[in-house]
Amino acid sequence: MNGSRTPTARAAHPLPDRLRDLATGPGDPDYQRLRHTYSHRGSPALVLAVETDEDVVAALAHARERGGPLSVRSGGHGISSRSTNDGGVVIDLSSMHAVEVLDREQRLVRVQAGATWGEVATQLAPHGLAITSGDSGDVGVGGLATTGGIGLLGRRFGLTIDHVVGATVVTADGQVLQVDADHHPDLFWAIRGAGGNVGIVTEFTMRAAVVPAVAHATLAYDARDAAALLAGWGAAMASAPRDVTGFLYLFGGGGGPASAMASIVVTTADADTAQRLLEPFAQVAPLQGARATLARYDAVVQRSGAPHTGSGGSVTRSALVPALDTATARVLAGLLDGGAADGIQLRALGGAINDVPAEATAFAHRQQAFSVMAVTSPARRADLWAAWEEVRDHADGLYLSFETDDDPRRIMDAFPPATLTRLRRIKARWDPDDVFSHNFDVALGAVPGAPEGS
């Protein structure tokens, strides 16, 4: 990768020497590989594949000098579309992907932000350790571990951010800070739920959980009665002990659900216990197939290694719901029946996630039961947006990583008033120029007409 092949940009804003070999622009051989995320296509003017904290400082200074959009990318999954842009700079952390067990007895792990969760799981499994993550090993650590981290071990061990005990943060003015509960506690609070707004997190210290093995089940359902399936799933999940965490995926087909699939993890290595805890989920709808295995967690969260070409191309809406009751189930099923959504994904919350006080982190949604995401094609964006208003009547918050609506008012859905007020004070201190504005901006004034506490 050589920045010398971007003459226009170089003439206007010369690249620092330390960035020249890290830079890729249009016309470079690697540009097609780096311009997109998994979900969205982009045309950045410059991608800076940084390798050290000092590179990040230099890249950030250069991006500020250039002006225009600034995106920070870890793994590049990017459902929310924020990790690429058109015409701006992408600071790509994927070369910073070290994973190291610092202290097995204390379960302390060093994880750089550019690692993927598949890499993390693979490195930790031989030690009998795991950190809850999403459902894809291709997802990057940085994005998920600063937004929340709703994972397949969540009900047993909490959100990913609940495992973070320290971090390295590059602030808007180029400081490299070590933050934890005793050092810059305001930044430490903010990066656990809204980190993209206050700095670039390059490395985490996390406390892993002891997870020698899990039971992992995949169930395929007859989804012709989507409302009944959703309500039954909600009841089974509400009754399950916190050792059980399940994700449910419904796929549309011609104005109705064609199929449904569940991925369930039980934190046990005992087959009889797993079978007993999985049985209620086999009863929620007619089964079309089932498979269950005992395995290490790294077998559950595997990397595909597929290149990111923006082929996902979908738009999404996100909500957190306090319960998956009959009324909520009917509304969600209606998205598929009416053709507004191609698919619906539900991820279970509760358990250890809800043990944490709402004020402990910038992710304040600690009483909800499920995260819901609806997916459709850009051509049917207006249909989903219109239908989603009824979903919002049943919602209490949203999860930013799954939201593509760029309406600034979504910030008020994502952060309760007290949390947003606190975030804005921290943002004003650490990013007064609103450098990090391309990631659901919480800055005062980003939502036109909204008072400070709204």
C-alpha positions in Angstrom: 0.0 0.0 0.0 1.5 3.3 -1.0 0.1 6.7 -0.6 2.2 8.0 -3.5 -0.6 6.8 -5.8 -3.0 9.4 -4.4 -1.5 12.6 -6.0 -4.5 14.9 -5.6 -4.9 14.2 -1.9 -1.2 14.4 -1.3 -0.8 17.7 -3.0 -3.5 19.3 -0.9 -2.6 17.6 2.4 0.8 15.9 2.3 0.9 12.6 4.1 3.3 12.4 7.1 6.2 10.1 6.3 5.1 7.5 8.9 1.7 7.1 7.0 2.9 6.8 3.5 3.3 3.0 3.5 0.0 2.6 5.4 -2.1 4.6 2.9 -4.4 3.3 0.2 -6.4 5.5 -2.2 -8.5 5.1 -5.3 -6.4 3.4 -8.0 -4.2 1.5 -5.6 -4.3 -2.3 -5.9 -5.7 -2.9 -2.4 -8.4 -0.2 -2.6 -11.2 -2.5 -3.7 -10.4 -4.8 -0.8 -10.5 -1.9 1.8 -13.1 0.5 0.6 -16.2 -1.5 1.7 -17.5 -3.1 4.8 -19.4 -6.4 4.9 -22.7 -4.6 4.8 -22.1 -1.3 3.0 -20.3 0.0 0.0 -18.0 3.1 0.3 -15.7 5.3 -1.6 -13.3 6.9 0.9 -10.6 9.1 -0.4 -8.1 7.5 1.8 -7.8 4.3 3.9 -5.0 4.4 6.6 -4.2 0.9 7.8 -2.6 1.8 11.1 -0.3 -0.5 13.0 0.5 1.3 16.3 -1.0 3.9 18.6 1.5 6.4 17.2 0.1 5.7 13.7 -3.4 6.3 15.0 -2.3 9.7 16.4 -0.8 10.6 13.1 -3.7 9.3 11.1 -6.2 11.2 13.2 -4.2 14.5 12.9 -4.0 14.0 9.1 -7.8 13.3 8.9 -8.5 16.5 10.9 -6.3 18.5 8.6 -8.0 17.2 5.5 -11.5 17.6 6.8 -14.5 15.6 5.6 -16.0 12.4 6.9 -13.9 10.3 9.4 -14.6 6.6 9.9 -12.9 4.2 12.3 -13.0 0.6 11.4 -12.0 -2.5 13.4 -13.4 -5.7 11.8 -15.4 -4.0 9.0 -18.7 -5.9 9.6 -20.4 -2.5 9.9 -24.2 -3.1 9.9 -24.7 0.5 10.9 -22.7 1.7 7.9 -20.4 4.0 10.0 -17.1 2.2 9.3 -16.8 3.5 5.8 -17.7 6.7 4.0 -17.6 8.6 0.7 -14.8 11.0 0.1 -13.3 11.0 3.6 -10.7 9.1 5.6 -11.0 5.6 7.1 -8.7 4.7 9.9 -8.5 0.9 9.7 -7.4 -0.9 12.8 -7.4 -4.4 11.4 -3.6 -4.7 11.6 -3.8 -4.1 15.3 -5.2 -7.5 16.2 -3.1 -9.0 19.0 -4.8 -11.2 21.6 -2.8 -12.2 24.7 -3.7 -13.8 28.0 -2.0 -11.6 30.6 -2.9 -13.5 33.7 -4.8 -16.9 33.5 -5.5 -17.0 37.2 -7.1 -13.5 37.1 -8.5 -14.2 33.6 -7.1 -10.9 32.3 -6.8 -10.6 28.6 -5.3 -8.0 26.3 -7.2 -7.6 23.0 -6.4 -5.0 20.3 -9.4 -3.4 18.7 -8.7 -4.7 15.2 -8.9 -8.4 16.2 -12.0 -10.3 15.2 -14.1 -12.2 17.7 -13.2 -15.4 15.9 -9.6 -14.7 16.6 -10.3 -13.9 20.2 -12.3 -17.1 20.7 -9.5 -19.2 19.1 -6.8 -17.7 21.2 -8.7 -18.0 24.5 -10.2 -21.5 24.1 -7.0 -23.4 24.9 -7.0 -21.6 28.2 -10.6 -22.6 28.9 -11.6 -18.9 28.7 -14.1 -17.0 26.6 -15.5 -13.4 26.2 -19.1 -13.1 25.1 -19.4 -11.7 21.6 -21.9 -11.6 18.8 -22.9 -14.5 16.5 -20.2 -14.0 13.9 -16.5 -14.5 14.2 -15.9 -11.9 11.5 -17.1 -9.0 13.7 -14.3 -6.7 14.9 -13.6 -6.2 18.6 -13.5 -2.4 18.5 -17.0 -1.7 17.3 -18.8 -4.3 19.4 -16.8 -3.7 22.6 -17.6 0.0 22.6 -21.3 -0.2 21.7 -22.4 -3.0 24.0 -21.9 -6.5 22.8 -25.0 -8.6 22.8 -23.6 -12.1 22.6 -24.3 -15.8 22.8 -23.0 -15.9 26.4 -24.7 -12.7 27.4 -27.4 -13.9 29.8 -24.7 -15.8 31.8 -21.9 -13.4 31.7 -23.3 -10.0 30.6 -22.5 -7.7 27.7 -19.0 -7.5 26.2 -18.6 -4.1 27.7 -19.1 -5.6 31.2 -15.8 -7.5 30.7 -13.8 -4.4 30.0 -11.6 -3.3 32.9 -9.3 -1.0 31.0 -8.5 0.4 27.6 -6.1 2.5 25.5 -7.9 5.5 24.0 -6.6 8.0 21.4 -8.5 11.3 22.0 -9.4 13.9 19.5 -6.4 16.0 20.4 -4.0 13.1 19.9 -3.4 12.0 23.5 -2.9 8.3 24.1 -4.5 7.6 27.5 -4.8 4.5 29.6 -8.3 4.5 31.1 -10.0 2.5 33.8 -12.1 3.0 36.9 -9.3 5.0 38.5 -7.8 6.8 35.5 -10.0 9.1 33.4 -13.1 7.4 34.8 -15.4 9.6 32.6 -13.8 8.3 29.4 -13.9 4.8 30.8 -17.6 5.1 31.5 -18.3 6.6 28.0 -16.3 4.0 25.9 -18.5 1.3 27.3 -21.6 2.1 25.2 -20.7 5.2 23.3 -16.9 4.9 22.6 -17.1 6.0 19.0 -18.1 9.5 20.2 -15.2 10.3 22.5 -12.1 8.7 21.0 -10.5 5.8 19.2 -10.1 2.7 21.4 -7.1 0.8 20.2 -6.8 -1.8 22.9 -8.8 -3.4 25.7 -8.0 -5.2 28.9 -10.8 -7.6 29.6 -11.7 -10.1 32.3 -12.7 -13.3 30.5 -15.0 -16.0 31.8 -14.1 -19.6 32.5 -15.9 -21.5 29.8 -14.3 -24.9 29.1 -17.2 -26.0 26.8 -20.7 -25.1 25.9 -23.7 -26.8 24.4 -24.6 -25.3 21.1 -28.0 -26.0 19.4 -29.3 -25.0 16.0 -33.0 -25.4 15.5 -35.0 -24.9 12.3 -38.7 -24.1 12.7 -41.9 -24.1 10.6 -42.5 -20.3 10.6 -45.9 -20.2 8.9 -47.4 -18.8 12.1 -44.7 -16.3 12.9 -46.6 -14.5 15.6 -47.1 -17.8 17.5 -43.5 -18.7 17.0 -42.3 -15.3 18.3 -44.6 -15.4 21.3 -43.6 -19.0 22.2 -39.9 -18.1 21.8 -40.4 -15.1 24.1 -42.1 -17.3 26.8 -39.4 -20.0 26.6 -36.6 -17.5 26.9 -38.2 -15.7 29.8 -38.5 -18.9 31.7 -35.0 -20.2 30.9 -32.2 -19.9 33.5 -29.4 -17.5 32.7 -27.2 -20.4 31.5 -29.3 -20.2 28.3 -28.9 -17.5 25.7 -30.7 -17.7 22.3 -30.9 -15.8 19.1 -33.8 -16.3 16.7 -33.8 -15.5 13.0 -36.9 -15.3 10.8 -36.5 -15.1 7.0 -39.2 -13.7 4.8 -40.4 -15.0 1.5 -43.0 -13.4 -0.7 -44.8 -11.5 2.0 -44.5 -14.0 4.8 -41.9 -15.9 6.8 -40.4 -18.8 4.8 -38.3 -20.2 7.6 -36.8 -19.6 11.0 -33.6 -20.7 12.7 -32.5 -20.5 16.3 -28.9 -20.5 17.7 -28.8 -21.3 21.4 -25.8 -21.6 23.7 -26.0 -23.3 27.1 -23.1 -22.8 29.4 -22.7 -26.4 30.4 -20.6 -29.3 29.3 -23.1 -31.8 30.6 -25.2 -33.4 27.8 -28.2 -34.3 30.0 -28.4 -30.8 31.5 -28.2 -29.2 28.0 -31.0 -31.5 26.7 -33.2 -30.6 29.6 -32.7 -26.8 29.2 -33.1 -27.0 25.4 -36.3 -29.0 25.4 -38.7 -26.0 25.9 -37.3 -24.4 22.7 -38.1 -27.5 20.8 -41.8 -27.0 21.7 -42.4 -23.4 20.6 -43.2 -24.4 17.0 -43.0 -27.5 14.7 -39.4 -28.4 14.2 -38.0 -28.9 10.7 -34.5 -29.8 11.9 -32.3 -29.8 15.0 -28.7 -30.2 15.8 -26.9 -29.9 19.2 -23.2 -30.5 20.1 -20.9 -30.0 23.0 -18.0 -27.9 21.9 -15.5 -25.2 22.8 -16.8 -21.6 22.3 -14.5 -21.0 19.4 -16.4 -23.6 17.4 -19.5 -21.5 17.9 -18.0 -18.2 16.8 -16.0 -19.0 13.7 -14.6 -16.7 11.1 -15.7 -17.1 7.5 -12.8 -15.1 6.1 -14.9 -13.8 3.3 -13.9 -10.5 1.8 -16.0 -7.4 2.6 -17.6 -6.3 -0.7 -20.6 -4.3 0.6 -22.8 -7.1 -0.8 -25.0 -7.1 2.3 -26.5 -3.9 1.0 -29.4 -4.0 3.5 -31.0 -1.3 5.6 -32.0 -2.1 9.2 -34.0 -0.9 12.1 -33.3 -1.7 15.7 -35.3 -1.8 19.0 -35.0 -3.1 22.5 -38.2 -4.5 23.9 -39.1 -5.2 27.5 -40.9 -8.4 26.6 -41.8 -10.5 23.6 -45.5 -10.8 24.5 -48.4 -11.6 22.2 -48.9 -8.0 21.1 -45.3 -7.4 20.3 -45.0 -10.7 18.5 -48.0 -9.8 16.3 -46.5 -6.5 15.4 -43.1 -8.1 14.5 -44.7 -10.9 12.5 -46.7 -8.2 10.6 -43.4 -6.8 9.3 -42.8 -10.1 7.5 -46.5 -10.7 6.6 -46.8 -7.3 5.0 -43.5 -7.5 3.2 -41.9 -4.5 4.9 -39.0 -6.7 6.2 -37.1 -9.5 4.6 -35.9 -10.8 8.0 -36.2 -10.3 11.7 -33.5 -11.1 14.2 -34.0 -11.4 18.0 -31.2 -11.6 20.5 -31.9 -12.4 24.1 -31.0 -10.0 26.9 -31.7 -10.4 30.6 -29.8 -12.4 33.2 -26.4 -11.0 34.0 -26.9 -8.2 31.5 -29.7 -6.8 33.7 -27.7 -7.2 36.9 -25.6 -4.2 36.0 -27.0 -0.8 37.2 -28.2 1.4 34.4 -25.8 4.2 35.4 -22.7 2.0 35.4 -22.0 2.3 31.7 -23.1 4.4 28.8 -25.2 1.5 27.7 -28.0 2.1 30.1 -30.6 -0.4 28.8 -30.5 -2.9 31.6 -34.1 -3.9 32.0 -35.0 -5.0 28.5 -35.5 -8.6 27.4 -34.7 -8.7 23.7 -32.8 -6.8 21.0 -34.8 -6.8 17.7 -33.5 -6.0 14.3 -35.5 -5.9 11.1 -33.7 -6.1 7.7 -34.9 -5.1 4.2 -33.5 -4.0 0.9 -32.9 -0.3 0.2 -35.7 -0.4 -2.3 -38.2 -1.1 0.5 -36.7 1.3 3.0 -39.8 3.5 3.1 -42.0 0.5 3.8 -39.9 -0.6 6.7 -39.6 2.9 8.1 -43.4 3.4 8.0 -44.1 0.0 9.5 -41.5 0.4 12.2 -43.5 3.2 13.9 -45.8 0.6 15.3 -42.8 -1.4 16.6 -41.5 1.7 18.4 -44.8 1.7 20.4 -43.6 -1.6 22.0 -39.9 -0.6 22.3 -37.8 0.9 25.0 -34.6 2.0 23.4 -32.4 0.7 20.5 -29.0 -0.8 19.9 -26.9 1.5 17.7 -24.8 -1.2 16.1 -28.0 -2.5 14.4 -29.5 0.8 13.3 -29.1 2.4 9.9 -31.6 5.2 10.3 -29.5 8.4 10.1 -32.2 10.6 11.8 -30.4 12.4 14.7 -33.4 11.7 16.9 -32.3 8.1 17.1 -29.8 9.3 19.7 -32.6 10.0 22.1 -33.9 6.4 21.6 -30.4 5.0 22.2 -29.6 7.0 25.3 -32.0 7.8 28.2 -32.0 11.5 29.2 -29.6 11.3 32.1 -27.2 9.2 30.1 -27.3 11.5 27.2 -26.7 14.5 29.4 -23.7 12.9 31.0 -22.3 11.8 27.6 -22.6 15.3 26.2 -20.6 16.7 29.0 -17.9 14.2 28.4 -18.0 14.8 24.7 -17.7 18.5 25.2 -14.6 17.9 27.3 -12.8 15.4 25.2 -14.0 16.2 21.7 -15.0 19.9 21.7 -14.6 20.2 17.9 -16.8 17.1 17.3 -14.2 15.3 15.4 -16.0 12.0 16.0 -19.3 12.9 14.4 -19.7 10.1 12.0 -20.9 7.6 14.6 -24.4 8.6 15.9 -23.2 12.0 17.1 -24.2 12.8 20.7 -22.8 16.3 20.7 -25.2 19.0 21.9 -26.8 20.5 18.8 -26.5 17.3 16.8 -30.3 16.9 17.3 -31.9 20.1 16.0 -34.1 21.7 18.6 -33.4 19.2 21.3 -32.6 20.5 24.8 -29.5 19.3 26.6 -31.2 16.7 28.7 -33.3 15.3 25.9 
